[in-house]
């Protein structure tokens, strides 16, 4: 989702998150289309969750092992 390698460090994860979040942030959307707004909110939430999981060593380990699916 963030477009980073499995072994990417926290700095690269945060950089990728920031770059993508500026693009898909719901407040940046210039549309009155409610479906588009909901989609942007969903994508933004998934990006935030991906960053949270990949920046937390324990959550990342669980995700890598397949024992938890935070980024569903």
CORBEL-V574775 format. One record per pair of residues at least 24 apart in sequence whose C-alpha atoms are under 6 Angstrom apart, sorted by the first residue. I is the first residue (numbers start at 1). GAP is how many residues later the second one is. D is the distance in Angstrom with one decimal. If there is no record, write none. Layout:
[[I/GAP/D] [I/GAP/D]]
This chain:
[[10/45/5.4]]
